[in-house]
Amino acid sequence: MLHSNSMKRIYILLSAFFLFSAAHAQITITVDDLATEGDVIYFSNATPLGEFDLTADGPDQVWDYSWLDQTGQDSSVWVDPFETNPAYFLLWFGSSVAEETGQTFSSDFFSLEDIYNFYDRNEGELSITGIAGTVTGIPLPASFDDADVLYELPLNYNDSYSSASGFAFSLPGIGSWSESRDRSCLVDGYGEVTTPYGTFDALRVNCELLVTDVVEYSGIEFPISYTTREYRWMAPGMKIPVLFISSQEILGFETVTNIQYIDSLDGAPVGIQLPTAVPEILVTPTLVQQGLCQLQLGDPVGADVIITDLQGKQVLENIHVAPGQSVSALPVGGLHAGWYWCMVKQGEHLVSRPFLIAE
């Protein structure tokens, strides 16, 4: 028979074992966990209304945001920089990947639309090297004087890093817009985060940004400075943050201003990476006139087709191409003029092709 002290030691050891087993293991995020060329990731926006406790940090956290209310959807489309508008060629050579965000920056003086972020993606960091977009239809690029470091890799709990960056746009017929950013980041927690899409083991990256924007209009400068905070929950293999929350201090209180979380679009797979060997798929012509557009499949094994706008919103019912068909007409005659994505799924492959419907 075991002595009572021996039993007590065994009990303590077993309790410690089960307590340790129940805790969430620390994780590491590397460059292989981040989005790259060919990735298309859908995410949902959520209303920033509600009670948010953003102070929960440290090890073995449980962040529950399953209650978020969706307000709309968008997509993050990652491409080779050389596939972007030739007007952005100055950004091509200092970047390894570009992200088409579909976002808009609006001010009292101008709107920057159809924004692209250009990145240097390597084993040591993911940093923003440039930004581009259109103002009144004119494509404008801007290189960062120094890169804005989003993640210093590999990411581990308690890592910290900082960067100072900035860019400047010349706005035809308006003046100019410049921005400087001072970013300070800390990986301040790890554990389990739950969103309406699912539950993930994640690291939380907490960044403070000191931002100064200066708009020059008719020879007069209009500066504005503010501080914003960004929280990113990073999970292995999920490409972008599974949850992103930004906030600003308003009247002395931290106020949530923006929320995004990875989601699915009408049941479509999330975060599918373009394989090295992709099916031969053509959308012809890429400039569509009079509603005439055809899909050509190099491998006639059948396919499912989704047509979305640049913001990732599906604009047509799902189109099914039966096995044996190599050419299929796409019913795009009812769509408004503009750019669209044709997303073709064949087996495990998901390939996106852009096309333009002319006036």
C-alpha positions in Angstrom: 0.0 0.0 0.0 1.3 3.5 -0.9 2.1 5.9 1.9 -0.3 8.9 2.2 2.6 11.3 1.4 3.4 9.3 -1.8 -0.3 9.4 -2.8 -0.3 13.2 -2.3 2.8 13.6 -4.5 1.2 11.5 -7.2 -2.0 13.5 -7.0 -0.1 16.8 -7.2 1.9 15.6 -10.2 -1.2 14.3 -12.0 -3.0 17.6 -11.3 -0.1 19.6 -12.7 0.0 17.3 -15.8 -3.7 17.7 -16.6 -3.5 21.5 -15.9 -0.6 21.8 -18.3 -2.3 19.7 -20.9 -5.4 21.8 -20.8 -3.4 25.0 -21.3 -2.9 26.3 -24.9 0.5 25.7 -26.3 2.5 28.7 -27.5 2.7 29.0 -31.3 5.0 30.6 -33.8 4.0 32.4 -37.0 6.4 32.2 -39.9 6.3 33.6 -43.4 4.8 30.3 -44.6 1.7 31.2 -42.5 1.1 34.4 -44.4 -0.7 35.2 -47.7 1.2 35.1 -51.0 0.6 35.4 -54.7 -2.6 33.4 -55.7 -4.4 33.6 -52.4 -8.0 34.8 -52.3 -9.3 35.1 -48.7 -12.8 36.3 -47.8 -13.5 38.2 -44.7 -16.6 39.8 -43.1 -16.9 43.2 -41.6 -18.7 43.5 -38.2 -20.4 46.3 -36.4 -18.1 48.0 -33.9 -20.9 48.5 -31.4 -20.8 46.4 -28.2 -18.7 46.0 -25.1 -15.1 45.1 -26.0 -12.5 44.2 -23.4 -9.2 44.6 -25.3 -7.1 44.5 -22.2 -7.0 40.7 -22.0 -3.4 39.8 -22.8 -0.8 37.3 -21.6 -0.5 33.6 -21.9 -3.3 31.1 -22.3 -6.1 33.6 -23.1 -9.6 32.7 -24.3 -10.9 35.5 -26.5 -14.6 35.0 -27.4 -15.9 37.2 -30.2 -18.5 34.6 -31.5 -21.2 37.3 -30.9 -20.0 39.7 -33.6 -22.7 40.9 -36.0 -21.7 40.8 -39.7 -22.4 44.0 -41.7 -20.9 43.0 -45.1 -18.2 41.0 -46.8 -15.0 41.8 -48.7 -12.0 39.9 -50.1 -8.2 40.0 -49.9 -6.7 39.1 -53.3 -3.0 38.6 -53.5 -1.2 38.9 -56.8 2.2 39.2 -58.4 3.1 43.0 -58.4 3.8 42.7 -62.1 0.1 41.8 -62.7 -1.0 45.2 -61.4 -1.6 48.4 -63.4 1.5 49.3 -65.5 1.2 52.8 -64.0 2.4 51.2 -60.7 5.6 49.9 -62.2 7.7 52.0 -59.8 6.4 49.8 -56.9 7.0 46.5 -58.7 10.8 46.1 -58.1 10.8 46.7 -54.4 7.9 44.4 -53.7 7.4 40.6 -53.8 3.6 40.5 -53.6 0.6 42.9 -53.8 -2.8 42.9 -52.2 -5.9 44.1 -53.9 -8.1 45.4 -51.1 -10.9 47.1 -52.9 -10.9 49.7 -50.0 -11.4 53.4 -50.3 -9.7 56.2 -48.4 -12.0 59.3 -48.2 -11.3 62.8 -47.0 -13.0 66.2 -47.5 -10.6 66.9 -50.4 -10.3 63.6 -52.4 -11.0 59.9 -52.4 -8.4 57.2 -53.1 -10.2 54.2 -54.5 -9.3 50.6 -55.6 -6.4 50.5 -53.2 -3.4 48.1 -53.6 -0.9 47.5 -50.8 2.6 46.4 -52.0 4.6 44.2 -49.7 8.1 42.8 -49.1 7.4 39.3 -47.9 10.4 37.3 -46.7 11.6 35.1 -43.8 12.4 38.1 -41.7 9.3 40.3 -42.1 6.2 41.3 -43.9 6.3 45.0 -44.5 4.4 47.5 -46.6 6.6 49.1 -49.3 4.1 51.1 -51.3 0.4 51.9 -51.8 -1.5 52.7 -55.0 -5.0 53.6 -56.1 -7.0 55.8 -58.3 -8.2 59.4 -57.8 -10.9 60.4 -60.1 -10.0 57.4 -62.3 -6.3 58.4 -62.5 -3.9 55.6 -61.2 -1.4 56.9 -58.7 1.4 55.0 -56.9 3.4 56.0 -53.8 6.5 54.3 -52.5 7.2 54.3 -48.7 10.4 56.1 -47.8 11.0 53.3 -45.3 8.9 50.2 -45.0 6.0 49.9 -42.6 6.8 46.6 -40.7 3.5 44.7 -40.1 5.2 41.6 -38.7 8.8 40.9 -37.7 9.2 37.2 -38.3 9.0 34.7 -36.9 6.4 35.9 -34.5 6.5 34.6 -30.9 4.9 35.6 -27.6 6.5 38.7 -26.1 8.3 39.7 -29.3 8.4 43.5 -29.9 9.4 45.6 -32.9 8.9 49.1 -34.3 9.2 51.0 -37.6 8.9 54.6 -38.9 7.6 55.0 -42.4 5.8 57.4 -44.7 4.7 58.1 -48.2 3.5 61.0 -50.4 1.0 61.4 -53.3 0.9 64.1 -55.8 -2.8 64.7 -56.5 -3.5 66.1 -60.0 -5.6 69.2 -59.9 -5.8 69.1 -56.1 -2.4 69.3 -54.5 -0.7 66.5 -52.4 -1.2 64.1 -49.6 1.5 62.8 -47.3 1.4 60.5 -44.3 4.0 59.5 -41.7 3.6 56.4 -39.4 5.4 55.4 -36.3 4.5 51.8 -35.4 5.3 50.0 -32.1 4.2 46.4 -31.8 4.1 43.8 -29.1 3.0 40.2 -29.3 1.1 40.5 -26.1 -0.9 37.3 -25.8 -1.6 33.8 -27.0 -4.4 31.3 -26.6 -7.8 30.6 -28.2 -9.9 33.1 -30.2 -13.4 32.4 -31.4 -15.2 34.3 -34.1 -18.5 33.6 -35.9 -16.4 31.6 -38.4 -14.6 29.3 -35.9 -12.1 28.8 -33.1 -8.4 29.1 -33.6 -5.1 28.9 -31.6 -3.6 32.3 -32.1 -1.1 34.9 -31.2 -2.3 38.5 -30.6 -0.2 41.3 -32.2 -0.9 44.7 -30.5 0.3 47.7 -32.4 0.2 51.4 -31.6 0.4 53.8 -34.6 1.1 57.5 -34.4 -0.1 58.9 -37.7 0.2 62.4 -39.2 -1.6 63.2 -42.5 -1.0 66.4 -44.4 -3.2 67.4 -47.3 -2.0 70.4 -49.4 -4.9 72.1 -51.2 -4.6 75.3 -53.1 -1.3 76.0 -51.5 -2.6 75.6 -48.0 -1.6 72.6 -45.7 -4.2 70.9 -43.6 -2.4 68.6 -41.1 -4.1 66.1 -38.8 -2.4 63.8 -36.2 -4.0 60.9 -34.4 -3.2 57.7 -32.6 -4.8 54.4 -33.6 -4.3 50.9 -32.2 -4.5 47.7 -34.2 -5.1 44.2 -32.8 -4.4 41.2 -35.0 -5.0 37.6 -34.0 -2.7 35.4 -36.1 -3.3 31.7 -36.5 -1.0 29.2 -38.3 -1.8 28.7 -42.0 -4.7 31.3 -42.1 -2.8 33.8 -44.3 -4.3 37.0 -42.8 -5.5 37.8 -39.3 -8.4 35.5 -38.3 -9.6 38.6 -36.4 -8.6 42.3 -36.8 -9.8 45.1 -34.5 -8.7 48.7 -34.7 -9.5 51.5 -32.2 -8.9 55.1 -31.5 -9.0 57.1 -28.2 -12.1 59.3 -28.2 -12.9 61.5 -25.2 -10.4 59.5 -23.2 -11.9 56.1 -24.0 -10.6 53.4 -26.3 -13.3 53.2 -29.0 -13.5 50.4 -31.6 -13.6 51.7 -35.1 -13.2 48.7 -37.4 -13.6 44.9 -37.1 -12.8 42.2 -39.7 -12.7 38.4 -39.4 -12.0 35.6 -41.9 -15.2 34.1 -43.2 -16.6 32.1 -46.1 -18.5 33.5 -49.1 -21.7 31.4 -49.7 -19.9 28.3 -48.6 -16.8 28.8 -50.8 -13.5 27.6 -49.4 -11.5 30.2 -47.5 -7.8 30.9 -48.1 -7.2 28.6 -51.0 -3.7 29.0 -52.3 -3.1 28.9 -56.0 -1.0 25.7 -56.6 2.1 25.7 -58.7 0.5 23.6 -61.4 -2.8 25.3 -62.1 -5.5 24.4 -64.7 -5.4 26.2 -68.0 -8.3 28.6 -67.7 -9.0 31.6 -70.0 -11.8 34.2 -69.8 -12.1 35.7 -73.3 -12.1 38.4 -74.1 -10.8 40.1 -71.0 -12.4 43.3 -72.3 -16.0 42.4 -72.6 -18.3 44.3 -75.0 -22.0 43.6 -75.8 -22.2 41.0 -73.0 -20.1 38.5 -74.9 -17.8 36.5 -72.6 -16.6 32.9 -72.8 -14.8 30.6 -70.3 -12.3 28.2 -71.8 -11.1 25.2 -69.8 -7.9 23.5 -70.8 -9.1 20.4 -68.8 -12.8 19.7 -69.5 -13.4 17.9 -66.2 -16.2 20.3 -65.2 -16.0 23.3 -63.0 -18.0 25.6 -60.7 -17.8 29.3 -61.4 -18.4 32.3 -59.2 -18.5 35.9 -60.6 -17.7 38.6 -58.0 -17.0 42.3 -58.1 -13.7 43.6 -56.9 -15.0 43.8 -53.3 -15.7 40.0 -53.4 -19.5 40.4 -53.6 -21.0 37.7 -55.7 -23.0 39.2 -58.6 -24.3 36.1 -60.4 -25.7 32.8 -59.4 -23.2 30.0 -59.2 -22.5 28.6 -62.7 -21.8 24.9 -63.2 -19.8 23.7 -66.2 -20.6 20.0 -66.9 -17.8 17.5 -67.5 -16.8 17.3 -71.1 -17.4 21.0 -71.8 -14.3 23.0 -72.7 -16.1 26.2 -73.6 -18.9 27.8 -71.7 -20.7 31.2 -72.3 -20.8 33.4 -69.2 -24.1 35.3 -68.7 -22.6 38.6 -67.9 -24.8 40.8 -70.2 -26.8 42.1 -67.2 -23.8 43.4 -65.3 -22.8 47.0 -65.1 -19.6 48.3 -66.6 -16.5 47.7 -64.5 -13.9 45.1 -63.4 -15.0 41.6 -62.1 -13.4 38.4 -60.9 -14.2 35.1 -62.5 -13.4 32.4 -59.9 -13.2 28.9 -61.3 -13.0 25.8 -59.0 -11.9 22.5 -60.5 -11.4 19.8 -57.9 -8.9 21.3 -55.3 -7.9 24.1 -57.6 -9.3 27.6 -57.4 -8.2 30.1 -60.1 -9.2 33.7 -60.4 -9.2 35.7 -63.6 -10.1 39.4 -64.0 -12.2 40.8 -66.8 -13.5 44.2 -67.7 -17.0 45.0 -68.9 -16.9 48.1 -71.1 -19.6 50.8 -71.4 
